[in-house]
Amino acid sequence: MKVDGRHTRSIWVEAEGATVAIIDQTLLPHRYQTATLRTVADAARAIATMQVRGAPLIGATAAYGICLALGADPSDEALEHACQQLLATRPTAINLKWALDEMAAAVRNRPRDERLAAAWRRAAAIGEEDIVTNQAIGRHGLELIAEIAASKKAGERVNVLTHCNAGWLATVDWGTATAPIYMAHDKGLSVHVWVDETRPRNQGAALTAWELGQHGVPHTVIADNTGGHLMQHGMVDMVVVGADRVAANGDVCNKIGTYLKALAAKDNNVPFYVGLPSPTIDFSVSDGLTEVPIEQRGADEVATMTGRTADGRVETVRIVPEGSAVANYAFDVTPARLVTGLITERGIVAPRRDALAAAFVERAQGPPRSGVS
């Protein structure tokens, strides 16, 4: 996608071929700055501190983290340690474990002098596969937007509400929930995005709004609690969100607040779609509500806010009284019954166990190839 008119990805291998560059998303939207990952510890820190975030991008970063680890030590012990170090960074998004399994399978049982090259090849392939997958998600979602557009009067826009950031910043390129939006905009359809601010980290206001603006997509940032009101007044045509993990029964785990949007959508007959690549489906989880681990993050994310002052300084201020307890649940689970459809690289799939298993037979038949326990 575009930054200042130039095509940009969220992660790339630097010229010397031994380090990896990322966009430091903790500095957006006020500062655009890249960071270099030189070691597996750098990759783990980038994931844990959310310099990179979004399930697909976390997976891609972890894959490159394995490359950086093997560049220093190609032994089995180093591989296992790197996998465990990276796996411990974020507990909810399943793409992380999927990518580590893929990397371990690509290098294990190879001679040590072949492992590093094999790791770089597989990590690069994971990134390219993510882009192709997201493009396919975009094409299938575009059909939904085009259908709504065709039902409207000339000049009327399609209003899409999204939550958190499931854009190209959360993937290697294109995004999941945003890929259909970008394709609709590029095709000339009149599309407008209601962007939930998505407290407490404000990934909607800070990231989704920033990337939509860079690409020229019309959008409006709204407070998190505004979506239901807009739906009641016919101002939302569809909701499209991303996912960090989808259970085998179609339950969707996504950024905290997604469940409330799904409830409002159901009550107002607004279609609620989830854009996701197949590595986000966890066939080992039968019930999302009871089995998906929900990450709880630090209190400061809720108690403080960062912004730019009138004179251009970026400052962090406290908004919660000293001494007040703070809970920071990072995700919630939307039951499958509230989901209209899952927009995947293989089409729109019903949020049901049988439909998911039929669409992704090769993944539903058993656990992924081995590596990380």
N, C-alpha and C positions, 0 to 999 in steps of 0.2 A: 504494500500500500504506500501512501505518499506522506512524506514529511518535507515541508517547504517545497513541494512540487517534485521531489525526487523519490523514486521507488526505494523503499526501505523494508527490511525484515526486522523481526524482533531479536534475532540471534544469528550470528554468522561466524565463520572461521576467519581469523585475521590472516594477513598476507603471508606471514612466515609459516603458517600451517601448524603451529604448535600451541596457539592460544585461541581463545574464543571471546568474542565481543558481544555485549548485550546493551540494550537501552536500560538505564537505571530508572525504573518506573516509580521509585519513591520520590523522585524529584519533579515529576510531571504534575500539573501542566505548566508550572512556572519556569522550569528549566529543562531543556533537552540536553542530556549528557549521556555518553556511553561509558561503559566500564569494561575492563579486561579481566577475564578469568584465566589464571595461570595454573591453578592447582585444583584438586578435587575439593579442598577446603574452601576455596573461593566459590566453587559451584554450589556447595552445600550452604554457604553463607548467603549467597544470592537468593536461593530458594527460601531459606528460613526467614530472611529479613524482607522478603517480597520485592526485592529489586526486579525479580521475575516472578510472575504469578499467572494463574490461569492453567487449568489442568494440562492441555496439550503442550504449552511452553515449559511447564515444570518438567514434563517427561523428556522433552528435547534437551533441556539444560542438564538433566541428570545423565542422559546419554553421553553428552559431551564431557560431563564430569568423569565418567568412566575412562574416556580417552585420556584426559589429563592425568588420572591416577596411573594408568598403564604406561604413560610416557615416563613416569618416575620409577615405576616398579611393575613389571609385567607378571609377577608371580600370582599363584592362586590365592595366597594369603592377602595380597594387596587388593586383588579383585573383590574378594569377599568383604574385606574391611571397607572398601569404597562403596560397595552396594549397601552395606548396613548404615554407613555414615549418611549417605544420600537418602535412604529410605526413612530415616528418622526425622527428616526435616519437616515434612507436612503429612499428617495422618489421613486426610480425607480424600484427596484426589487420587483416583486409582491409576491414572495414566503414569504416575511416578513409578509404581511397582511394575506396571506393564513394560515401560521402557527399560528398566533395569533387568527384567527377565530377558528381554530381547537382546540386550547388550551381553549379558552373561552367556546366553546361548550362542552368540556369534563368536565368542572368543574362547570359551572353555573347550578343553580337549585339543586346542591348537598348540603347536610349538611356541615357546615364549617369543621367539624372534618374529613370529607372524602376527602376534596378538594386537599390537598397536595399529598396524595398517588395517586389520580386519575391524577393529573398533571404530576407527575414523570412518571407514566405509559404511558401517551399519548406522552410526550416529547421523551421518549425512543423509542416508536413506530415510531414516525416521523423520527428519526435517522435511525432505521432499515429499514423502508420503503424506505428511500432515497438510501440506499445501494442496496437493491433489485432492485429498479427502475434503478439505474445506471448500474447494471449488465445486465439488460435487454437491455438498450440502447447500451451497449457494444456488446452484441451478435448480435443485428440487424446491427450495424455499421460494425462489423467484416465481415459480409457477403459482404458489399460493398468493403472493402479492399481486401478480398480474391478474389473477382471477378476481380479487377484490377490486382492483383498479377498473376492470372491465364492467363492474356492476355500478360504478359511480358515474355521476354526471361529468361532462367535459370540464376539466380544470380542477375538479375536486381531488384532494390529495388522500393518499392512504396513510393513516396514522398508526404507527407501530410503537408499542411501549416495550421497553427493555429494562432489565434490572442488572446491576453490577456491570462488569465489563467482560463480554464474550466476543470481543473484537480481535483485530489482528494483533494487538498487544498481548492478548492471552494465548495466542497461537504463534506459529512461525510466520504466517501471512494469511490474509483474508478474514480470519475469525470464523466462529461457528454461527452464533445468532446473528452476527452482522453481515456475514457473507451474502445472504439473500438481499439485504438492504443495499449493500454496495452495488450488487449486480442490477438491482432495480433502478437505482439512481443512474448508473452508467448507461442503462438502456433507455433512459429518458422518461421513465415513469415518475409521476409526482409522488414522492414518498417523504414523509416527515416522521421524525423519531422523538417520542417522549422519553427523556433520559432520566431514570430514577437517580437521585444523588448517591444512594446506596451507602448509608452510614453503616459502620463507623469510619471506614477508610475512604469513603467517598470515591469509589472506583468508577462510578457512573459520571459524576460531576467532573472528576479529575482526568479520567482516562477515556471513557467512551465519548464524552463531549469533545475532548481534544482531538481524538482521531477522526471523528465525524467531521469536525471543522476543517481538519487538514485535507480531507477528501472532498469538501464542499457539499456535504449532505445536510439539508435543513434539519434542525433539531432544536429542542427546548428542554432545558434542565428543570426538573420538578423535585420538590421535596418528596421523600419516600411515601408519605401518607396521602399523596395527591391522586394516585392512580385510580383508586376506587371511585372517587368523585368524577374523574374524567370518563370512566366507563359508564357510570350512571347516566351521564349526559350525552352518550353516543359519540364521544370524542376519541375513542380508541377502536380501531378495526381489528387488531390482533395483538397479542402479546407474544414476544419471542425472547426466550432466555437461553442461557447456556447451562452446562451441568458439570459438576466435579465427579459425580459417580451416579450411574443409573443401575438399579438393582435388576435382577433377572425378571422380576414381576412388573417392571415399568416404573417403580417409584423413583423419583428424581431428587438427588441431593444437590443443592446449589446454594449460592450465597444467601445468608440470613435475610429474610424478608420475602423470598420467592414464594413461599407457601401462602402468605397473605395476598399476594397478587393473584395467585391461582384461585383462591377463594372468591375474590372480587370478580375475577373473570367469569367463573362458573355462575355466579349469581346474576351476572348481566349478559349472559350468553355471548361472551367475547371469546373467540378461539384462543387457546393457550398452547403454544408450541415450544418445544425444546430442541435446539440445534446441538448436535453432538457427534463426534467421530466414534466409531465402534470401539476403540480402546477405552473409552469412558464407561462402557458397559461391563459390569462386574457380575459374571454369571455364578460366582461363588456366593453371592449374597441373595437370599430369597426374599427378604423383607427389609426394605430400606429404612423404615422407621425404627426398627429394633436392632439392626445389625451394622449399620454404617457408623463408624466412629465420628463424632462431631468435635472438631477442633475447638478448643477454648483458648483464646489469645489474651495478651496482656491488657490490663485495665487502661493503660495510657491511650490505646487506640480509641476508646470511648470517652475518656476524661479530658483529652486534649484535641485541639484542631490546629492544623497548619494552613497558613494562607499568606498572601502577599499584601503588605501594607500599602497605603496610598503613596508612600515615597519609594516603593519598589523593594523593600526588604521582605524576605520570607521569614516569618516568625511562627512559633508554636505557642499557643496559649491554652491555659486550663479553663474548661467550661463547667466542671463539676466541683461542688464544694469539697474541700479537704475533709477526709474522714468518711465520706460516703462510699459504701461498698459498690463495686462495679462488676457486672458480669458481661463477658464478651464471647458469646457463642458465634462462631464464624459462619455456620451453615445451618440450614434446616432441610427437612425432607417434605417434598410435595407428593402426596399419594397419587398413584397412577390414575385413579378415578377422576382426578381434576385435570389431567393432561389430554389435550385433543389429539396430539400426535407427536412423534419423535422424528425430527428431520435429520436423517442420517445420509451417509454417502451412497447408500443403496435405496434411497427413496424415503417416503413418509411411512413410518412403521407405527402400528398401534401399540400403545403402552401396555402390552400383555406378554406374559411369559411365552405363549406359543408363537406369537408374532415375532418376537425378538429372536427366539431360537430358530425359527424358520429363515429369518433374514440373515443370520450370522451363524450358520450351522457349524462352521469350523471352529468357532470360539465357544459355542454352547456345549459341545461334546465333551469338553474336559478342561482341566486347568491349563494355563499357558505353558509354553516350554520353559523348562526349568532354569533356576538360577537363584532366585532370592527367596529366602524363607522368612 
